[in-house]
């Protein structure tokens, strides 16, 4: 992608943002502490990561950036974003998603409310689901990545089931 009209021309912020979105390079959407966590996470590559931080840190924002970046860079990938309930998915994650993607090219990412999927124009999907509503529906054939938002607030038995019997199985099938 080329910007502007040559020497002396100006590149708009919107053009730069659209280009970064098209590449899946979303670090520009993160604040300094989120970037520090990202650096830590990259140097400690583990199958399971626990992100313990205070309210208002931007966990939902951070993980949406990570999943969207991966989805844009990996056509036909499948990822899951689990919240406590479907209601929390719609009241917390969706408004954050809309704010986060306000500067993204409109055709790049769509949300389908009827099945709770973010669809990327390259065929990648991010499924948004509540854990407590019907845990038996959480299973999928595989997943490249899984986020469990606020897992500490899930009932212990449910959390163990979701992590050990659902998420790990799906991610292991993709060597995650």
Beta strands, then each sheet from edge to edge (+ up, - down):
strand 1: 78-83
strand 2: 109-112
strand 3: 117-120
strand 4: 125-130
strand 5: 145-148
sheet 1: 2+ 3- 4+ 1+ 5+
end
